[in-house]
Amino acid sequence: MVTFTLLVAASQDTIVNKMRASTGMIKKVGGAVLFIVGIYLVYEYITVWA
């Protein structure tokens, strides 16, 4: 159990560093997803209420 806890603690720094390095990509992908969902919602609104 101690070994597992130490491994998790050591890998946490690596995971945090990788996430910090990919923050820009995460923001771009999130923006693209929100844009696509927004276009879909506008399309549904137009087709249902038109």
FENHUJO-V867211 format. One record per helix or strand of 3 or more residues. SS is the DSSP state (A for helix, B for strand). FROM is the first residue (numbers start at 0). LEN is the number of residues. Records with the same first field share a line. If there is no record, write none. Layout:
SS: FROM-LEN, FROM-LEN
//
This chain:
A: 1-20, 22-27
//
